[in-house]
Amino acid sequence: MDYSIKIIPLGGLGEIGKNMMAIEISNEIVIIDAGVMFPDEGLPGIDLIIPDTTYLKDNRDKIKGILITHGHEDHTGALPFLLRDITAPIYASSLAKGLIDVKLKEHRGIKDATVIAINPGEPISLGVFEAEFFRVTHSIPDAMGISLTTPIGVIVHTGDFKIDHTPVDGNPTDLTKLAELGDQGVLLLLSDSTYANVEGYTPSESIVGQALNQVIANAEGRVMIATFASLISRIQEILNSALKHGRKVAFVGRSMVNNVNMALKMGYLSAPEGLIVSIKEIDTLPRAKAVIVTTGSQGEPTSALVRISSGFHRDINISNGDTVVISATPIPGNENLVSRTIDNLLRQGATVLYDKIALVHVHGHASQEELKLILRLVKPTFFVPVHGEHRHLRAHAELAQSVGVRDSNTFVLENGNVLELTQTKGHIIDQVPSGAMYIDGRKIYDEYNALLKDRKNLSRDGVLVLIIDRNQIEGTDFISRGFIEEEELSDIRESILEVIKSTLAIASTERHNNSDTKNLIKDKVTSFISQETRRRPIIIPFISG
């Protein structure tokens, strides 16, 4: 039987976040990762962004399993929403399974999800695929790459990785396994591209541990550290330093507290009794004896750190002498949010340390020399850079060609591209739905949803409510919010009333019902206001009489 492989990225290419890849052979599909992206200020009210999974829903009977490379949100966060529509076993490392279990418990309606903990080297049979995880070093323990043995060759997916010879968890990237795969022959390599435009090597996570230890040792007052709730290795470094310097540690933020409790139970974090205390207890201690670890390193508006920086947190306040460490790099799009948070903390008297002025964060992704090493070890016939914005993917493709991968065998894909590979050639044959889906509370909207469009318009141009009495049009009430100042509105009030009169006359002549009449007024008034003010507020007419 002649086989071909379809590589279908549904998220994570041309962007940072919402990583999801479908791999299809002979009407069988495996999914690698199911992640989210966090919204920027241009998406008011949106909690999360996930990939469009229309293709997976339409082919749900073909799906054999979901393979998770590690426990970060941009690789696991979409699972609760994906599992609303498909049923498939999920395979992940023990820590990733623990994080996924915590996440699924928070979502009503997700029942009987099968999450299976897998050890590296343990084979998994998934129809025509045989999968095997191998260890990689990342900024979270138990990160894995994946090899997929298929009827026409081996596919290697690195997951997120770097080459760290002194990893905090003691598990370096398994270069021996990668070399073995390369010697056996690899058809396709899918490799992390996040820092493909950064020269040299990525520093070890242990360097950050040393820097945080110095901060905790030398700070005069309370130390507050904001980081991702899933950076378990970094949290362990904080616990170790606090213990060494006689401080207690409290955790703030629901995801932080839940993840720490889970990691303690599973043995991924260790702390002697009494080191970790509640936020109420930490408030009773001398400030020089306290460390607080919190969410909010990306300036998320509802996070604990942002509420603290604004003075609105019910339990925590900033005092002169406090040191705040933002132990993360802003995700693209979040720079302004993070800068605002830093400014607010400084205004309250804190000393603030962040990646631009102190070595309080290193990233978990390979730089150029590490990426080239992986390419040389694996020696793939075909190469697809993944996980990165387009410039990262392009830079990684150029690295691949510099170490011998043929230009014709290197594919810089976009989300939704369908790349078909045989043993000797590859080409893009199709495009599947691949846009973003927006999570708002318990609702999911597509990018064309009118509600989201209205929110954007409201945030930009405001709203104008018209309360119209057919029998007394001159008495129409104008209620404006976020549109223009009252004086400017007064200047065009009479003209708007004329538009309303003429529109009601047209509606009467053409015998429009009330709903059609309101829509016509909305269109006519919007057009007039746009010409007069170059603004397009939401127009909401009410008609009586």
C-alpha positions in Angstrom: 0.0 0.0 0.0 1.3 3.5 -0.9 1.3 5.7 2.1 1.6 9.4 2.5 1.7 11.6 5.6 -0.3 14.8 6.1 1.1 17.4 8.4 -1.6 19.9 9.5 -0.6 22.7 11.9 -3.7 24.1 13.5 -1.9 26.6 15.8 1.5 27.7 16.9 2.9 28.7 13.5 3.4 32.4 12.8 2.5 33.1 16.5 3.6 32.3 20.0 0.9 30.2 21.6 -2.1 27.9 20.9 0.2 25.1 19.7 -1.6 22.2 18.0 -0.5 19.9 15.3 -2.5 17.1 13.5 -0.6 14.3 11.8 -2.6 12.0 9.5 -1.9 8.7 7.8 -4.4 6.4 6.1 -7.4 8.1 7.7 -5.9 8.0 11.2 -4.9 11.1 13.1 -2.8 11.8 16.1 -2.8 15.3 17.7 0.3 16.8 19.3 -0.5 19.4 21.9 -3.6 21.5 22.4 -2.7 25.0 23.7 -4.0 28.4 24.3 -2.8 32.0 23.6 -3.5 34.8 26.0 -5.3 37.9 24.6 -3.9 41.4 24.3 -5.7 44.6 25.0 -7.3 44.5 21.5 -9.7 41.8 22.6 -11.7 43.2 25.5 -13.5 40.7 27.6 -11.8 37.6 26.1 -10.2 35.2 28.5 -8.3 32.9 26.1 -7.7 32.2 22.5 -7.6 28.6 21.1 -7.1 27.1 17.7 -10.0 26.5 15.3 -10.6 22.8 15.7 -13.2 22.4 12.9 -11.0 20.0 11.0 -10.7 17.7 14.1 -14.4 17.9 14.8 -15.2 16.9 11.2 -12.7 14.0 11.5 -13.3 13.0 15.1 -13.7 9.3 14.2 -10.1 9.2 12.8 -8.4 10.5 16.0 -6.4 7.9 17.8 -4.9 10.0 20.6 -3.6 13.3 21.8 0.1 13.5 22.7 1.2 16.3 25.1 4.8 17.4 25.1 4.7 19.3 28.5 2.4 21.0 30.9 2.5 24.7 29.9 -0.7 26.4 29.0 0.2 27.1 25.5 0.4 23.3 25.0 -2.5 22.1 27.2 -4.9 24.9 27.8 -7.2 24.1 24.9 -7.9 20.5 26.1 -11.1 21.3 28.1 -12.6 22.9 25.0 -11.3 20.3 22.5 -12.7 17.5 24.7 -16.2 19.0 24.4 -16.3 17.8 20.8 -14.0 14.8 20.5 -13.2 11.7 22.6 -9.6 10.5 22.5 -7.1 9.3 25.1 -4.5 11.9 26.2 -0.9 10.8 26.8 1.4 13.0 28.8 4.2 12.8 31.4 3.3 12.5 35.0 3.6 16.2 35.8 1.7 17.2 32.7 -1.0 14.8 33.6 -1.3 16.3 37.0 -1.6 19.8 35.6 -4.1 18.6 33.0 -6.2 16.9 35.8 -6.3 20.1 37.7 -7.4 22.0 34.6 -10.1 19.5 33.7 -11.6 19.6 37.2 -12.2 23.4 36.8 -14.4 22.8 33.7 -17.9 21.5 34.1 -19.1 19.1 31.4 -15.8 17.3 30.9 -16.4 13.8 32.1 -14.6 10.5 31.6 -11.5 12.1 30.0 -8.8 9.5 29.8 -5.4 11.0 30.7 -2.6 8.5 30.8 0.8 9.1 32.4 3.6 7.9 30.1 7.3 7.4 30.9 10.0 8.2 28.3 10.9 5.2 26.2 7.5 3.6 26.8 5.9 2.7 23.4 2.3 3.7 22.6 0.4 2.0 19.8 -2.0 4.4 18.1 -3.3 2.7 14.9 -0.7 3.0 12.2 1.4 5.1 14.6 3.8 4.0 17.3 4.7 6.9 19.6 7.5 7.1 22.0 8.4 10.1 24.3 12.0 11.1 25.0 13.3 13.6 27.6 14.1 17.2 26.8 15.0 20.1 29.1 12.6 23.0 29.2 11.4 25.5 31.9 9.2 22.9 33.4 10.0 19.4 34.6 9.0 16.3 32.6 9.1 18.0 29.3 9.2 15.6 26.4 9.8 15.3 22.7 8.0 12.7 20.6 9.1 10.2 18.0 6.4 8.7 15.8 7.1 5.6 13.8 4.9 5.4 10.7 4.7 3.1 7.7 6.9 5.5 5.6 9.3 6.8 8.2 10.0 8.3 11.6 8.7 11.7 12.6 10.5 13.6 15.4 8.8 16.4 17.3 11.1 18.1 19.7 8.5 19.9 21.8 9.8 23.0 23.5 13.4 22.4 24.5 16.9 23.7 25.2 20.1 21.9 25.9 20.8 22.5 29.6 23.7 20.5 31.0 22.8 21.5 34.6 19.0 21.3 34.7 17.3 21.9 38.0 15.4 18.5 37.8 18.5 16.6 36.8 17.1 15.4 33.5 19.0 16.8 30.5 17.8 16.6 26.9 18.3 13.0 25.7 20.8 13.7 22.9 21.7 10.0 22.8 18.2 9.1 21.8 18.1 11.8 19.2 21.4 10.5 17.8 20.0 7.0 17.7 17.0 8.2 15.8 19.2 10.1 13.4 21.3 7.0 12.7 18.2 4.9 12.0 16.9 7.5 9.7 14.3 10.3 10.3 11.9 11.3 7.6 10.7 14.6 9.2 11.9 16.8 12.0 9.5 19.3 13.6 11.5 21.6 15.9 11.0 24.4 18.3 11.8 27.8 16.7 11.1 30.3 19.4 14.7 31.6 19.7 16.0 30.6 16.3 17.1 34.2 15.7 19.2 34.3 18.9 22.8 33.5 18.5 24.8 31.1 20.7 23.4 29.0 23.5 20.6 29.5 26.0 21.8 29.9 29.7 20.9 27.3 32.2 17.9 27.6 34.5 20.3 27.2 37.4 21.7 30.7 36.7 18.2 32.1 37.6 18.2 30.1 40.8 21.5 31.7 41.8 20.2 35.2 40.9 16.9 34.7 42.9 19.0 33.4 45.8 21.0 36.6 45.9 17.8 38.7 45.8 16.3 36.8 48.7 19.5 37.0 50.7 20.0 40.7 50.2 16.5 42.2 50.3 15.8 44.3 53.3 12.0 43.8 53.2 9.6 41.4 51.8 10.3 39.7 48.5 7.6 39.1 46.0 8.3 37.0 42.9 5.9 36.9 39.9 6.3 33.9 37.5 4.2 31.4 35.6 2.3 29.0 37.7 3.7 26.1 35.7 7.4 26.9 36.2 7.8 24.2 38.8 11.6 24.1 38.7 11.8 27.9 39.4 9.3 27.6 42.3 11.6 24.9 43.8 14.6 27.2 43.5 12.6 29.9 45.4 11.6 27.4 48.1 15.3 26.4 48.5 16.5 29.9 48.8 13.8 31.0 51.2 14.7 28.0 53.5 18.4 28.9 53.3 17.8 32.5 54.4 15.2 31.9 57.0 12.1 33.1 55.2 8.6 31.7 54.9 6.8 31.4 51.5 3.2 32.1 50.6 1.6 31.5 47.2 -1.1 33.8 45.7 -3.3 33.2 42.7 -5.6 30.3 42.1 -3.6 28.6 39.4 -0.4 29.1 41.4 -1.9 27.6 44.5 -3.5 24.6 42.6 -0.3 23.8 40.7 1.9 24.0 43.8 -0.4 21.7 45.8 -0.5 19.2 43.0 3.3 19.3 42.5 3.9 18.8 46.3 1.6 15.8 46.3 3.3 14.3 43.3 6.8 14.9 44.5 7.8 17.4 41.9 8.2 20.0 44.7 9.6 19.5 48.1 9.4 21.7 51.2 9.9 21.0 54.9 6.9 21.4 57.1 6.3 25.0 58.0 8.2 26.6 55.1 5.0 27.2 53.2 2.3 29.3 54.9 -0.9 31.0 54.0 -1.2 34.5 52.9 -2.9 35.4 56.2 0.1 34.0 58.1 2.7 35.7 56.0 1.1 39.0 56.8 1.9 38.5 60.5 5.6 37.9 59.9 8.4 40.6 59.8 8.7 41.7 56.2 12.3 40.6 56.1 11.1 37.0 56.8 8.6 36.8 54.0 8.5 35.6 50.3 5.4 35.8 48.2 5.1 33.9 44.9 2.3 35.2 42.7 0.8 35.0 39.3 0.7 38.1 37.0 4.2 38.1 35.3 2.4 39.0 32.0 0.5 41.9 33.5 -2.8 40.1 33.2 -5.5 42.6 34.3 -7.2 40.2 36.8 -4.0 38.7 38.2 -2.8 39.0 41.7 0.3 41.1 40.9 -1.7 43.6 38.9 -4.2 44.1 41.7 -1.3 44.5 44.1 0.4 47.0 41.9 -2.8 49.0 41.7 -3.4 48.8 45.5 -6.6 46.8 45.1 -5.5 43.4 46.6 -7.4 42.6 49.8 -4.5 40.9 51.5 -1.3 42.3 50.1 0.1 45.8 49.9 3.5 47.3 48.9 5.7 49.1 51.3 9.0 50.9 51.0 11.8 48.3 51.1 9.9 45.6 49.3 11.5 43.9 46.3 9.4 42.7 43.5 10.9 40.3 40.9 9.1 39.7 37.6 10.7 36.4 36.7 9.5 36.1 33.1 9.8 37.7 29.7 6.7 39.4 28.3 4.9 37.4 25.7 4.7 39.4 22.4 1.7 41.7 22.8 1.9 41.9 26.6 4.8 44.4 26.8 2.6 47.4 27.6 0.7 45.5 30.3 3.9 44.5 32.0 5.5 48.0 31.7 2.4 49.5 33.3 2.5 47.0 36.2 6.2 47.8 36.8 5.5 51.5 36.8 2.7 51.1 39.4 4.9 49.0 41.6 7.6 51.6 41.5 5.1 54.3 42.4 4.3 52.4 45.6 7.9 52.3 46.7 9.0 48.8 45.6 12.3 47.9 44.1 11.4 46.1 40.9 13.7 43.6 39.1 12.9 42.3 35.7 14.7 40.6 32.7 15.9 43.9 31.2 17.9 44.9 34.3 18.7 41.7 36.2 19.2 38.0 35.4 15.9 36.9 36.9 14.7 35.0 33.9 16.1 32.7 31.2 13.9 31.3 28.6 13.3 27.6 28.1 14.0 27.5 24.3 17.1 26.5 22.3 19.2 29.2 20.6 20.9 28.8 17.3 23.9 26.6 18.2 21.6 24.1 20.1 19.1 24.1 17.1 22.0 23.3 14.7 23.2 20.5 17.0 19.7 18.8 16.9 19.6 19.1 13.2 23.0 17.5 12.8 22.1 14.7 15.2 18.7 13.9 13.7 19.7 14.4 10.0 16.1 14.6 8.7 15.1 14.2 5.1 12.4 16.9 5.6 12.3 19.8 8.0 9.4 21.9 9.3 10.1 24.6 11.9 7.3 25.0 14.5 6.4 27.0 17.5 7.3 30.6 16.6 6.4 33.8 14.7 7.1 33.8 11.0 10.5 35.4 11.5 11.5 32.6 13.9 10.3 29.9 11.5 12.2 31.5 8.6 15.4 31.9 10.7 15.2 28.2 11.7 14.7 27.1 8.1 17.9 29.0 7.2 19.7 27.3 10.0 18.5 23.9 8.7 19.8 24.7 5.2 23.1 25.8 6.6 23.7 22.3 8.1 22.7 20.4 5.0 18.9 20.1 4.8 17.9 20.7 1.2 16.0 23.9 0.5 13.3 21.9 -1.4 12.8 19.7 1.6 12.3 22.6 4.1 8.8 23.9 4.6 7.9 27.1 6.4 4.2 26.5 6.9 1.2 28.6 8.0 -1.5 27.4 10.3 -4.0 25.4 8.2 -1.6 24.3 5.5 -1.8 20.6 4.6 1.7 19.4 3.8 1.7 15.9 2.2 4.9 13.9 2.4 6.1 10.7 0.7 9.5 9.2 1.3 11.0 11.3 -1.5 9.0 14.5 -1.9 6.6 16.9 -0.2 4.2 19.7 -1.2 1.3 21.7 0.2 -1.9 20.2 -1.1 -4.7 22.0 0.8 -5.8 24.4 3.4 -8.1 23.6 6.4 -9.9 26.1 8.8 -7.2 27.5 11.1 -8.3 30.8 12.6 -8.7 31.6 16.2 -11.6 30.8 18.6 -12.2 33.2 21.5 -13.1 32.0 25.0 -15.4 34.4 26.9 -16.4 32.8 30.2 -18.1 29.5 29.2 -18.8 30.7 25.6 -16.7 30.1 22.5 -16.8 32.6 19.6 -15.2 32.7 16.2 -13.2 35.7 15.0 -16.1 37.0 13.0 -18.6 37.0 15.8 -20.7 40.2 16.0 -20.3 40.5 19.8 -16.6 40.7 19.5 -16.8 43.3 16.8 -19.2 45.3 18.9 -16.9 45.2 21.9 -14.0 46.5 19.8 -16.2 49.3 18.4 -17.3 50.2 21.9 -13.8 50.3 23.2 -12.8 52.5 20.3 -15.8 54.7 19.5 -18.3 54.3 22.3 -22.1 54.0 22.1 -25.0 56.3 21.4 -28.5 55.4 22.5 -31.5 57.1 20.9 -34.9 57.0 22.7 -37.3 58.1 20.0 -41.0 58.9 20.3 -42.6 58.9 16.8 -45.1 61.5 18.0 -42.5 63.9 19.5 -39.2 63.4 17.6 -37.8 66.7 18.9 -37.9 65.2 22.4 -35.6 62.3 21.5 -33.2 61.5 24.3 -29.6 61.1 23.5 -27.5 58.9 25.9 -23.8 58.8 24.9 -21.0 56.9 26.6 -17.4 57.0 25.3 -18.4 58.7 22.0 -17.9 62.4 22.0 -18.2 65.2 24.5 -21.7 66.7 25.3 -20.9 70.0 23.6 -19.9 68.3 20.4 -22.9 66.1 20.4 -25.2 69.2 20.9 -23.7 70.7 17.8 -24.9 67.8 15.6 -28.1 67.0 17.6 -30.5 68.8 15.2 -28.9 67.2 12.2 -29.3 63.7 13.7 -33.0 64.5 14.4 -33.5 65.4 10.7 -31.9 62.1 9.8 -34.3 60.3 12.1 -37.3 62.2 10.7 -36.5 61.4 7.1 -35.7 57.8 7.9 -39.1 57.3 9.8 -40.8 58.8 6.7 -39.1 56.3 4.5 -40.0 53.4 6.8 -43.6 54.5 6.9 -43.9 54.7 3.2 -42.3 51.3 2.7 -44.4 49.9 5.6 -41.4 48.6 7.6 -42.0 46.8 10.9 -40.5 48.1 14.1 -37.4 46.0 13.8 -36.6 47.0 10.3 -37.2 50.6 11.1 -34.7 50.5 14.0 -32.1 48.9 11.7 -32.7 51.5 9.1 -32.3 54.3 11.6 -29.1 52.7 12.9 -27.6 52.5 9.4 -28.6 56.1 8.5 -27.4 57.7 11.8 -24.2 55.7 11.7 -23.5 56.9 8.2 -24.2 60.5 9.1 -22.1 60.5 12.3 -19.2 58.8 10.5 -19.2 61.6 7.9 -19.4 64.4 10.5 -17.1 63.0 13.3 -15.0 60.3 11.7 -16.2 58.1 14.5 -18.5 55.0 14.3 -20.1 54.5 17.7 -22.6 51.6 18.3 -26.0 53.1 17.6 -28.9 51.7 19.7 -32.3 53.1 18.8 -35.5 52.6 20.8 -38.8 53.6 19.2 -42.2 54.2 20.8 -45.4 55.8 19.7 
